[in-house]
Amino acid sequence: MRLSLLYVLSAVLVVYGHSWQRRSYSLGTFSRDAAALPPDSDSELARRQSSSWTLTQPGTTGVGAMQLVVVSPTQALIIDKVQHNPLTINGHNAWSAIYSLVSHTVRPVDLLTNSFCAGGAFLSNGTLVSVGGNVVAIPADGDGNGAQGLRHFNPSNCSDSASQCAFYESPRRIRLTSTRWYPAVVKLDDGSLLVIGGSKSGAFMNSALLNNPTMEFYPPKALPSGFNGTQFPSAFLNDTLNANLFVIAFLLPGGNVFIAANTKAMLYDWRNNIETRLPDIPNGVRVSYPMAGTGVLLPLRPPNYDPTVMLCGGQTKSDTIPVIQMSSQDPASAQCASITLTDTGIAAGWTVETMPEARIMPDTAILPTGQILILNGGETGYSGYGNVQHQVGQSNADNPAFQPVLYDPTLPLTSPTARFSHSGLPTSDIARLYHSTATLTPNGEILIAGSSPNDDVSTTKYVTEYRTEILSPPYVSATRPTFTGLPANIVYGASFSLSVSSLNGTVSVALQDFGFSTHALSVVGNTTLAITAPPDATIFPPGPAWLFVVVNGVPSVGQPVMVGTGAGPPVDLGAWAK
């Protein structure tokens, strides 16, 4: 009997070719001796590996899917900018909707403020917070200025039968300390949010005039010293001008935050307000808007949970040249650069791998198996619309990347392309460029939506895209494990048991918030898993998650669970008053 353990991290809400904070942990892997496998296991495994993925177009979203997050076993929330979408609510155009993962139909959701280019994440109590946005776009729709927006969505108040689901907004009373267009948001280990950067108003390229080189906590904290409840400056956000909007950020084991912007990266100690610079991203590749790549935190493995971050795609063009010298035909980057964030790993620097094709604005989804799907985006150009030369319609990008690629971090790195594969993956006929999204679903499939590189709804070559796609891995058609006994809450460091339909073969458990995954396990009896939860909140921040049991590479359907007590983050009334 052989036992090994695996932890994986990834993020939640997918926006503009990134996740808001994608994190997933695999709780562990258990392998029985080969002699213990049932007679048909080898043929079943071979059948699964040779099976192809499938791609369907099951529904439409009614609003642009600029931001996308799964909020229940059967529902995903979509948030758009204010534009003339076909879906309406209360006599005006809608810019948010609930998408059914079962019937693939939509219901409009009302918003008060313009959520164009907002960020967001879940608080520890399960409330989703949409952060920042833009000014009034269509006065007739009654949209308010969302540049300081804080929009709260409680999934428990939005059942399948609810006639209307709603955000809570109080723009005059609950708002950011300053305007933020394209901020990044990361969930911290105390269950609160760190809001990072952005610009004071919308623009293709950030500048010293527009830059908002500050951070703030939500809810506000009496940190750092001297900035009780208010925003505080970041030298990193000044040094990374100009292409430094919507930075890539992850909470790391130990509590520091990794942040990448433009060609630079750092570790941020949020409790002590210390920025520690990391080696620059190799080969001059820029990874943040409008030269957006994507980032993932690769599987964490006990006992040390050493974190490795991988950044893929982006642009190498200078961000200081006039926009007139940029073109939709400028090649994107095919680079994936990874760095292990330990003393030894930082000293060793970045490892460079190469995707089969270049991508600007790619999306990622981490599967319960620990593999990473990279999809969407274009092979040339930039994020945004209406700026560079040779626009296609209004799109700043061209040459859509129609076929996803699968990355397996467990494969030997025998060449820069060794871990990437197109095998069995279908090719779409839908261009997914600016404002495209993708997320893992509880069924283990990938929901793909969005694309609108246009100022408003458009039918030009790269249309405002409302069609959805479901990308189904081969394991969806296999006999899938089932399990019972999942507690309502997972307590840090505690143990619990699951009763599983079959444990013959290689078994792992993944805890994800599409988003996050972790913990250690052992087998007790023939169908019982004894599982140890993540040791602390820096390994898996408190909040909503999904648990999968994976047997021989086939995951169960994910079940929802709350990590931690489900209490809200700490509130400092003195800081809030500021």
HELIX and SHEET records of a PDB file:
HELIX    1   1 ALA A   34  ALA A   36  5                                   3    
HELIX    2   2 SER A   41  SER A   50  1                                  10    
HELIX    3   3 PRO A  139  ASP A  141  5                                   3    
HELIX    4   4 PRO A  155  ASN A  157  5                                   3    
HELIX    5   5 ALA A  235  ASP A  239  1                                   5    
HELIX    6   6 PRO A  282  GLY A  284  5                                   3    
HELIX    7   7 VAL A  323  GLN A  325  5                                   3    
HELIX    8   8 ASP A  343  ALA A  348  1                                   6    
HELIX    9   9 PRO A  474  SER A  477  5                                   4    
HELIX   10  10 LEU A  573  ALA A  577  1                                   5    
SHEET    1   A 5 ARG A   2  SER A   4  0                                        
SHEET    2   A 5 SER A  24  SER A  31 -1                                        
SHEET    3   A 5 THR A 506  GLN A 512 -1                                        
SHEET    4   A 5 GLY A 543  VAL A 551 -1                                        
SHEET    5   A 5 VAL A 554  PRO A 555 -1                                        
SHEET    1   B 6 ARG A   2  SER A   4  0                                        
SHEET    2   B 6 SER A  24  SER A  31 -1                                        
SHEET    3   B 6 THR A 506  GLN A 512 -1                                        
SHEET    4   B 6 GLY A 543  VAL A 551 -1                                        
SHEET    5   B 6 GLN A 559  VAL A 563 -1                                        
SHEET    6   B 6 ASN A 489  ILE A 490  1                                        
SHEET    1   C 6 HIS A  18  SER A  19  0                                        
SHEET    2   C 6 VAL A  14  VAL A  15 -1                                        
SHEET    3   C 6 GLN A  67  SER A  72 -1                                        
SHEET    4   C 6 GLN A  75  ILE A  79 -1                                        
SHEET    5   C 6 SER A  96  SER A 100 -1                                        
SHEET    6   C 6 VAL A 106  PRO A 108 -1                                        
SHEET    1   D 4 THR A  54  THR A  56  0                                        
SHEET    2   D 4 GLU A 469  SER A 472 -1                                        
SHEET    3   D 4 ILE A 446  GLY A 450 -1                                        
SHEET    4   D 4 SER A 436  LEU A 440 -1                                        
SHEET    1   E 2 THR A  88  ILE A  89  0                                        
SHEET    2   E 2 HIS A  92  ASN A  93 -1                                        
SHEET    1   F 4 GLY A 119  PHE A 122  0                                        
SHEET    2   F 4 LEU A 128  VAL A 131 -1                                        
SHEET    3   F 4 LEU A 150  PHE A 153 -1                                        
SHEET    4   F 4 PHE A 167  TYR A 168 -1                                        
SHEET    1   G 4 ALA A 184  LYS A 187  0                                        
SHEET    2   G 4 LEU A 193  ILE A 196 -1                                        
SHEET    3   G 4 THR A 214  TYR A 218 -1                                        
SHEET    4   G 4 PHE A 232  PRO A 233 -1                                        
SHEET    1   H 4 ILE A 248  LEU A 251  0                                        
SHEET    2   H 4 VAL A 257  ALA A 261 -1                                        
SHEET    3   H 4 LYS A 264  ASP A 269 -1                                        
SHEET    4   H 4 ILE A 274  ARG A 277 -1                                        
SHEET    1   I 4 THR A 294  LEU A 297  0                                        
SHEET    2   I 4 THR A 308  CYS A 312 -1                                        
SHEET    3   I 4 GLN A 335  THR A 340 -1                                        
SHEET    4   I 4 THR A 351  THR A 354 -1                                        
SHEET    1   J 4 ASP A 363  ILE A 366  0                                        
SHEET    2   J 4 ILE A 372  LEU A 375 -1                                        
SHEET    3   J 4 VAL A 405  TYR A 407 -1                                        
SHEET    4   J 4 PHE A 420  SER A 421 -1                                        
SHEET    1   K 2 GLY A 378  TYR A 385  0                                        
SHEET    2   K 2 SER A 395  PRO A 400 -1                                        
SHEET    1   L 4 PHE A 483  THR A 484  0                                        
SHEET    2   L 4 SER A 495  VAL A 500 -1                                        
SHEET    3   L 4 THR A 528  THR A 532 -1                                        
SHEET    4   L 4 ALA A 520  VAL A 523 -1                                        
END                                                                             
